[in-house]
Amino acid sequence: MFLFFIFKKSFSMKISFIVATLGERDISPLLSSLENQIFKDFEVIIIDQSKDQKMHDFISLYKNTININYIHSSILGISLNRNLGIQQARGEILAFPDDDCEYPVNMINKITLFFNKNPKIDILSIAVKNKINLENLDFTPLVDDIKISFKNLFKAISSVGLFINNSRYDKEYFDEKMGLGSKFGSCEEIDLIARLLHNGRKGFYTSKFYIFHPEEIIANNTSKYLQKAMGYGAYFKKNYKRSPYIYSDLFLRLLFKPIVSMFYYLLLINLKDFKRHWLGLIYHFRGFIQYK
């Protein structure tokens, strides 16, 4: 069952920030960063997957300054719950920050101005940075501005940095079999943008605009690491007919990188990391074979 609590009177909005959360992290830095934006024409849709619904009581503290649509979901999965948010979204532009992200002051105003000046751009991807040193995280290592294409999807796209303009098209949704909390635990945003590009939408990446996100070392979480490897395999299985670069990407990401890493750690006699990359290679192929 899904419970809906809507704060503040409904009105036409420019941006919908869709936040799927397990309720385990402090969401106040994200909400405070939105509260402090100069641009105010937005809504925040929070899909809370926690059992106790404490999140509902907490976000009520912001009900007088932010237009919040609270949804409680009893089903886990980032893609499924972001899709719930997309269904409810009233903004022309959709964004998908994690619950531990933060936006710099005035960043949202800059992004809306970008879309106003570039009406033919449907997808804007911004850099994901470390708040302390302002360096790009591995999600988006590119420094130069670039047109988004199949060639650079894995370097230019992170879900938390996406802004999708739906004003000229029908809404598109994430593949609910992919993403955190599902069997194929990654690449849901890469798959979404691949579909949009295939359907003729135009995208642009810039590191001049950015969002802050804590640095994450996924290698320390074996289960999450292997789920992510399954996601890579699923993406290549699903999109091998769409991308002209699919075979080079498949070789590089599913074969070459894990094999090189395996030999590197074997030379260092680091059997723990050797095993991790060996399992990653196996799970790449499991994802490719098992995705349907």
BELHUTA-V915365 format. One record per pair of residues at least 24 apart in sequence whose C-alpha atoms are under 8 Angstrom apart, sorted by the first residue. I is the first residue (numbers start at 0). GAP is how many residues later the second one is. If there is no record, write none. Layout:
i	gap
I	GAP
I	GAP
This chain:
i	gap
0	72
0	73
1	69
1	70
1	71
1	72
2	68
2	69
2	70
3	65
3	66
3	67
3	68
4	64
4	65
4	66
5	62
5	63
5	64
6	56
6	60
6	61
6	62
6	63
7	55
7	56
7	59
7	60
11	78
11	79
12	28
12	29
12	30
12	77
12	78
12	79
13	27
13	28
13	76
13	77
13	78
13	79
14	26
14	27
14	28
14	75
14	76
14	77
14	78
14	79
14	80
15	26
15	27
15	28
15	29
15	73
15	74
15	75
15	76
15	77
15	78
15	79
16	25
16	26
16	27
16	28
16	77
16	78
16	79
16	80
17	26
17	27
17	28
17	29
17	64
17	67
17	68
17	71
17	76
17	77
17	78
17	79
18	25
18	26
18	27
18	28
18	63
18	66
18	77
18	78
18	79
18	80
19	26
19	27
19	28
19	29
19	58
19	61
19	62
19	78
19	79
20	25
20	26
20	27
20	28
20	29
20	57
20	77
20	78
21	26
21	27
21	28
22	25
22	26
22	27
22	30
22	31
22	32
23	26
24	74
24	75
25	73
25	74
26	72
26	73
28	71
28	72
28	73
29	69
29	70
29	71
29	72
29	73
30	31
32	69
32	70
32	71
32	72
33	32
33	68
33	69
34	30
34	31
35	69
36	68
36	69
36	70
36	71
36	72
37	67
37	68
37	70
37	71
38	67
38	69
38	70
41	25
41	49
42	24
42	25
42	26
42	48
43	24
43	25
44	24
44	25
44	26
44	40
44	43
44	44
45	24
45	25
45	39
46	24
46	25
46	26
46	34
46	35
46	37
46	38
47	24
47	25
48	24
48	25
48	26
48	27
49	24
75	105
76	99
76	102
76	103
76	104
76	105
77	98
77	101
77	102
77	103
78	95
78	96
78	97
78	98
78	99
78	100
78	101
78	109
79	94
79	95
79	96
81	92
82	90
82	91
85	85
85	87
91	73
91	74
91	75
92	70
92	71
92	72
92	73
92	74
93	68
93	69
93	70
93	71
93	72
94	65
94	66
94	67
94	68
94	69
95	63
95	64
95	65
95	66
95	67
96	62
96	63
96	64
97	62
99	113
99	114
100	59
100	110
100	111
100	112
100	113
101	109
101	110
101	111
102	107
102	108
102	109
103	106
103	107
103	108
106	102
106	103
109	99
110	98
119	82
120	44
120	80
120	81
120	82
120	83
121	42
121	43
121	44
121	79
121	80
121	81
122	39
122	40
122	41
122	42
122	78
122	79
122	80
122	81
123	38
123	39
123	40
123	79
123	80
123	81
123	82
124	31
124	32
124	33
124	36
124	37
124	38
124	78
124	79
124	80
124	81
125	35
125	36
125	79
125	80
125	81
125	82
125	83
125	84
125	85
126	29
126	34
126	78
126	79
126	80
126	81
126	82
126	83
126	84
127	30
127	32
127	33
127	82
127	83
127	84
127	85
128	81
128	82
128	83
128	84
129	82
129	83
129	84
129	85
130	81
130	82
130	83
136	78
141	65
142	63
142	64
143	62
143	63
144	59
144	60
144	61
144	62
145	58
145	59
145	60
146	56
146	57
146	58
147	54
147	55
147	56
147	57
148	48
148	54
149	44
149	47
149	93
149	94
149	95
150	94
152	37
152	40
152	41
153	36
155	49
156	32
156	33
156	48
157	31
157	32
158	30
159	51
160	49
160	50
177	53
177	56
178	49
178	52
179	47
179	48
181	45
182	44
182	47
182	48
183	43
183	44
183	45
183	46
183	47
183	48
183	50
183	103
183	107
184	39
184	42
184	43
184	44
184	45
184	46
185	41
185	42
185	43
185	44
185	45
185	46
186	41
186	44
186	45
186	48
187	43
187	47
189	45
190	44
190	48
193	45
193	48
193	49
197	44
221	54
224	55
225	53
225	54
225	57
226	56
228	51
228	52
228	54
228	55
228	58
229	53
229	54
229	55
229	56
229	57
229	58
230	53
230	56
231	52
231	55
231	56
232	50
232	51
232	52
232	53
232	54
232	55
232	56
232	58
233	50
233	53
233	54
233	55
233	56
233	57
234	53
235	52
236	50
236	51
236	52
236	54
237	53
253	27
253	30
253	31
254	26
